[in-house]
Every structure is written in C-alpha cells, then in structure tokens.
Amino acid sequence: MTRRQRATQTMKPATAAKKLGVHLDATPVEFRDGVVSRDELDALQADPPAWLRELRRDGPHPRPVVADRLGVSISGLARAEITEPLTTAQITALKEEQPEWLRRERSLRAEVQREEARLRAERSGNGGAGS
C-alpha cells in the first residue's frame, strides 16, 4: 500500500459542521481551528460530546436545520428575511406565533411536495389511477 493510500482523509471544520448539522461559529475554538478526519467525524456522530449534544438541542442552528424544523424551504427563510441562525427557543416561538409568512411558506412547501410526489408517481407508471 502506498503512502497516499494510507493518508487520512480530512475536511475543513465548516464541512464537518455542515455534516453534523451545527452552526460553525457556535462550535468550540478547537473544532473551528483544526481539521477533522473522517474517523473523528464518525466518532462525533456515534458518540457526540456534550458541546455537540447541546448545540443540536439548543442551537444556534444553521439555515437547513431551521428550515426543516419550521417546515419551510431555505428559500422560504430567505423570502422571510431570516438570514441568521436561530436557537431552538426562537424556532419554538415562531411555531407558536404562526406569523403569516410561516403559514404561507409551509403551505407552499406542502404544495411543492405534493407536486413532486405526483411527478414521481407519474414517472414510475402509477399515474395516480384510482385517486
């Protein structure tokens, strides 16, 4: 086996944070300033340390996580001018308040998902017969 084949794959902290579903700026300095190997990433996913469990639970959360928890698209967040990471408490407050933009974006996402499902069924030959 050559040296190149034995080399450990590493990734930038931003990539690792994205794969872990956390906001990079909220991670510990040691995480942000280093590199993360595939093995380290696997270990973080398998047995998350306290800081990672806390970030996943309380945030701040990156936009993909915020969008998912609110049931909207990332584009919907942009249309609502939500550009900053949100905490779990802020997400919960938005869900409770149900502002007009959130209701509209959830409805739009549901409509898009229905259309995508219809198209998938059509492509697979199920054409929706009997519906």
N, C-alpha and C positions, 0 to 999 in steps of 0.2 A: 504494500500500500504506500503510495507516495505521500509526502508531507502535505500536499494540497488536499488530498482526500481526507486526511485526519484533522484538518483545521476545523475549529469550532465555528459554526455559523453564529454571527451576532447581528443585532439590529440596533438602530438608534432608539433612544428612550421614547421618542414620540411614536414610533411604530409599535413598540411594546405597550405603551399606554393605550393606544388605539385598540390593540388586540385584547387588552384587559378590560376595556370599556370604562376607562377612568380619564379624568382631565389631567393632562401632564403637569400643569402648573401647581396642582394640589398634591403631587407626589413628593416624597422625601427628596432632599437635595442629592443624596447618594444615588438615587434612582435616576434623577434628571441629568446628573453629571457623568454617568458611566455609559457603558454599553450593556446590552442584555443578550445573553446567549439563548439559544433555543432551549437548552436544558434548564436554564434559570426561569425562562418564561413558563415552561411546563411545570416547574416546581411551584411557581407563584399561582398558577391556575389550579393545581392539585391541592395545595395546602396554603391558602392565602394568609399572609401575615396580618397582624391587627390593622396596620395602616391601610391595607388594601380592602379588607372587610369593611372598615369604617367608610372609606371613600365610596365603595359600591353601595353601602347602605344610605349614607347621608349626603354624599356629593361633596363638592360641586360636580355635576355630571356634564359630559360633553354633549354636543348637539344631537348626535344619533340616539343617545340614551334618553335625553329629554324628549325628543320627538316620539320615540317608542312609548315612553311612559305616559305621554299625553294622548297618544293615539292619533298623531298627525304626522305629516311628512316633514323632512328637513326644510323643504321649500315653504311649507306652511309656516314654520317657525320664522323663516326669513320674511315672509309676507306680513307676519305679525310683529316684525322688527324685534324678535327675540334673538339676539346675537351672542349674548353672554351665557356662560354655563349657569345652570340653576341647581339649587340644592333640592333635596327631597322635600323639605318643608315648603319651598316655593312652588314646586310641582303640585304638591297636595293642595296648596291654597288655590292655585289656578283651576284644578279639577273641581274644587268646591264652589268657586265663584262662577264657573262656566261662562266666561266672557263670550260675547258674540263671535269674535274671531275663532275661538276654540271650537264652538259648536259648528261654525261654518267649515273649518278645516277638517274636523272629524267626519262631517257629512261628505265632504269632497273625497277624503281618503277612502271612505266606505264605498262610494260610487266607483272610484278607480279600481278598487279591489274586486268589486262585482264584475266590472267590465273585463278585467284581466282573467277572472275565473271563467267568464263566458267564452272568451277567446281561447283559453286553454282547452275547454271542453269541445269547442268547435274544431280545433286543430287535432284533437285526439279522436275525432269522429263521433263524439257523443252529442253534438249539435243541440243538446237540450231537449231532445224528443221526450214527450210526456210531461214537460214542465208547464 
